[in-house]
Amino acid sequence: MAAGKRILKSSRNTSKARRPKFIFVTGGVVSSLGKGLASASIGALLESRGLNVTFLKLDPYINVDPGTMNPYQHGEVFVTEDGAETDLDLGHYERFTSVVTSKKNNLTTGKIYFDVITKERQGKYLGGTVQVVPHITDEIKHGIRAAANHCDVVIVEIGGTVGDIESLPFLEAIRQLPFDLGRENILYIHLTLVPFVKASEELKSKPTQHSVNKLREIGIQPDILLCRTDRDLPADLKRKIALFCNVVPNAVITAKDVDSIYNVPLMFHEQGLDDLIVDQLRLSASKPNLKPWEALGRRIREAKATVRIGLVGKYVELKDSYKSLCEALTHGGIANGVKVDIHWMDAEGLEKDAGPLDKVHGILVPGGFGQRGIEGKVAAIRHAREQGVPFFGICLGMQCAVIEFARHVVGLSKANSSEFDPKCADPVIDLMAEQLNVTDKGGTMRLGSYPCRLTPGTRAAAAYGATRVDERHRHRYEFNNRYLERFTKAGLTISGVWPKRGLVEIIELKDHPWFLATQFHPEFRSKPLAPHPLFRDFISASLRRAKR
C-alpha cells in the first residue's frame, strides 16, 4: 500500500499529460436548489488555487437545445461565443470563472439521441440493436470526455433531480465512468435540501437521506453533500446526515441562503470545500487567492445608495427569463458602488398606464420575440427619450427604439418591424436576405460573437475605450439600411456597425443624458469582477438622475 501511495503521489506533479479529474454535481428532492451556482462557485474556488477548469451542463429535456423554448418554460437562453443556444447555468459558469463556454459545454437528451440516431442511419453500429445501454450512455460519456479540453478539472452538472425518469441515462453514464477513468479521478457531489419545518421548529434531514438513498440505488455513492438550507446546520445534525448517507462528517457542507450569490464561493471555502476536493482528487494545487472575491464582497456590503431601474419586459413573471441581464445590472451597480433595485414592468401593462415609469431612474428594454407588448415598449422608450431618463435598449429593445424614433421624430407614422407587421408601409426593421427562406426555427438566427466597429467620439466608444469590440448576438431581424440616411439626418447617431455587412449594431442620441441601444446582448459578457462597460455607464447615468 505504501509503495502504491508513493507512485500516486509522484505521478501527480511529473506527468504533463495527466488525466483530467471529473466532478459530477447532482441534485435531489426539488429542482432550483442552485446546482448551477454551486458548480460555478466550485469552479471559482479551484481557479483561485491555480487549476484550469471547465464545465459541462447535461440537460434531460428532449429538445436539441432551448432555442425554440418559451422563456416561461426554460428561462433565459444563454448564447456562447460560437453561437450555441444553451442553458442559463452556462452564464453562471462564465460569470464566476474565466471559462469561455462553447457548444461543447451543454448537452441535452435531444442532442444525444439525435447524434445516436444519425449514426444508426449511417450504418455505424454495424446492424446491431441500438439501446440506451450501451449506445446512449456511451454517447453521453463521449460528450463528457470531449468537454475536458486539456483541463485539470471538468465540473459536470446533471440537470433535474435524482429519481426523474429523464435523468436516468445521464446518471447511468456517470456511474460507469469510474470503471473507464479510475475512481481516483471521479468525485460525486450531491446538492440536496434540509428544510426547516416551522410547526416543529426543526431542521429535517429525511429528504436528504431519501435523496441519497435513491442515488445509491442507482449505484452512485456521493463523496460530498451540499445541504441547501436557510440557516446553519448544527454539528449533531451534520453527524446524523453523515452517518445515514455514508459520508465523513466534514463532507457535509452547509449551503445556506446568502445576501449575494457572489458570497457563495467564500461560504464554501470557509467550510473547507475546496480542500476536500483537492484532497479527494489528489490535485496538485496552490493555496487559494480569494482576495478579489473578498474585495467584491466588501463592495457589495458597503453600497448604500440605491438606483431604481425599470425593466420593461414581456416575461417578467419569471425572473430567470432575464437572468444574465439582472446580474449585469448588479455588476453595473457594483462598479458604481450602489445597489440596483429592479422594478419589473410588464410591457403590456404600460400600453394602458405609463405612470410607473415616473418612479425609476433608468429604463431598460431587453430582448424578446413576437408582437405582444411591443407598443408598451415603444411607449416606455418615448417616455425615456422625451423626459431625459437614461435608456438602455438590448436586441428587441434597440429595434423598438428605432421604431419609436421613426414614428415620432423621423415622421414615419406607420413605421414598424416586418416581424410584427409584414405589410407595414415602412419596415424600418426587416429581415436580411439570407433569412427570407429560412424554415427551421432552431439555430438559424444570427448567433454568437460578431465584431462591431465603433464610431470615435461616441458614448459607446468612450465606454469601451476601443474602436472595435466583439459581442454576442441572438436575433433574426435587423435595422433596415434603406432608412439610414433619414435617421441620421433626424439626429440618430449610429455608433457601432458590423464591418462586413454594414449592419447597425449600436444607436445613441447625442443630446440626451444617456440614450443607447445595442443589437447584440452585452449582458452575456458581464462579470462581477469585470462589469460590462455599457452597464457600468448606464447605471452611472441613472445614478446622476437619482441624485437630482
Secondary structure, 3 states (H helix, E strand, C coil): CHHHHHHHHHHHHHCCCCCCEEEEEEECCCCCCCHHHHHHHHHHHHHHCCCCEEEEEEECCCCCCHHHCCHHHHCCCEECCCCCEECCHHHHHHHHCCCCCCHHHEEEHHHHHHHHHHHHHCCCCCCCCCCHHHHHHHHHHHHHHHCCCCCCEEEEEECCCCCCHHHHHHHHHHHHHHHHHCHHHEEEEEEEECCEECCCCEECCHHHHHHHHHHHHHCCCCCEEEEEECCCCCHHHHHHHHHHHCCCHHHEEEEECCCCHHHHHHHHHHCCHHHHHHHHCCCCCCCCCCHHHHHHHHHHHHCCCEEEEEEEECCCCCHHHHHHHHHHHHHHHHHHCCEEEEEEEEHHHHCCCCHHHHHCCEEEECCCCCCCCHHHHHHHHHHHHHHCCCEEEECHHHHHHHHHHHHHHHCCCCEEECCCCCCCCEEEEEECHHHCCCCCCCCCCEEEEEEEEECCCCHHHHHHCCCEEEEEEEECEEECHHHHHHHHHCCEEEEEEECCCCEEEEEEECCCCCEEEECCCHHHHCECCECCHHHHHHHHHHHHHHCC
